[in-house]
C-alpha cells in the first residue's frame, strides 16, 4: 500500500505530532510505503540563491527508531509572502508527478491549503482521501483576516473527504456541528507506547547532577511550544520571590522553544530565577528522563480559541509515565480525560498557579493520582490498537473506491 501524507509544517523539527507517531510506526511494515509532502515553516533552510531547491529526506526518526518514511520538500522562492504561495505551486506539480509515476492508494491530509489541492486531485485520479483532523486548524493561522478563509477550507475538506479522522471527542463534536455525516467521522485517540516510558537510570542521575536537583525539592514541568498564553512567565513571577528566600524548594523545568523562548530566557536572567531550568528543544528520545524528574506536569494554557478543543498527546505521555497533571479546565481535556483520572483541574490560570504550592506539600498523594492516570492510559491509549483501527479504515476505503 502506498500512502501520500500532506502537511504544512516541518516534519523534521516540529513535534513529534500525531502524524509522526502514526506513520513512522506503520512504515516499519515493508508492504506499506509512506511519502510525506511537508513545508519549511520555520525557515530552517537557507541558501544564497533566491530559490530553495527540492529536497528529499530519508531515515528520519522522530517518534521511533528505524522508520521508513520519505520526506519530500518541494522547491520554493525565498521571498517573504511568496514562500508559501510558490511552495503550493510546486506541491501541486509534485503531487501530479507522484500520481503518474507511483500512484498512491490513499491520501491522508493534515493541512488546509495543501489538503485542498490534494483533495481536488484525489477526485480527478479517483484516490480515497482521508482528512486527519488533529487540531482546530483555522485558529492556528496567525493572520486574522485569513482565519475566515481557513475555516472555509476546513468545511470543504470535511464535506468532500471520504473519511474524517479526529483525535478527541471534543473535535468529533466540532466536526459533527459542521454538518458532517456521523458515519464519515471516526475518533482515533492519540496513543502511547510503553517503550517510550522506560527510564535510563544513568541518564536520569546525570540530569539530577546537571541541574542540581535534590530529593527534598519539588519539581514541576512544562513541555511544548512556548506560547505566550501558556502562562509560564506568570508562574515564574509569582513564585520567584518566595523561592529565592528559601521558603519553597522548587525547580521548574521548561522544555521547548519557539514563541516566547528568547524573551523568557532574558526574563529569567533579569530576575535571577536560577530555580527555573530552560532546556530549549530536546530530542524526543531523551525526554523520558526529563519527565521522570517531575513531581507534577503542567497544562497551563489559558482558555482561548486555540486551546478550547485541544487534548495534546503530551498529556498522555505524562500519564503513561505515572505523572499527575495539573491543567486549566480546558473543555477538550475535560471531555477526553474526565475528572479523577490522573488530571487535576483548576478553574483558571490564577488558581492553577496557586495550586502548585498546595500540591507540593503531598508528593505521596500526587503519586497516587499519577497511578490513576496510568490505568486510564493502559485501558484506551496504546498505539497498536489504534493503528490497527487506522489500517482497517484505509483498507476499507481503498476496497470501496476500487469496487465503485
Buried (B, 14 or more C-beta within 10 A) or exposed (E): BBBBBBBBBBBBBBBBBBBBBBBBBBBEEEEBBBBBBBBBBEEEBEEEEEEBEEEEBEEBBBBBEEBBBBBBBBBBBBEEEEBBEBBBBBBBEBBBEBBEEEEBBBBBBBBBBBBBBBBBBBEEBEBBBBBBBBBBBBBBBEEEEEBEBBBEBBBBBBBBBBBBBBBBBBBBBBBBEEEBEEEBBBBBBBBBBEEBBEEEEEBBEEBBEEBEBEEEBBBBBBBBBBBEBBBBBBBBEBBBEEBBEEEBEBBBBBBBBBBBBEEBBEBBEEBEBEBBBBBEEBEBEEBBBBBBBBBBBBBBBBBEEBBBBBBBBBBBBBBBBBBBBBBBBBBBBBBBBEEEBBBBBBEEBEEBBEBBBEBBEEEEEBEEBBEBBBEBBEEEBBBEEBBEBBBEBBEEBBEEBEEE
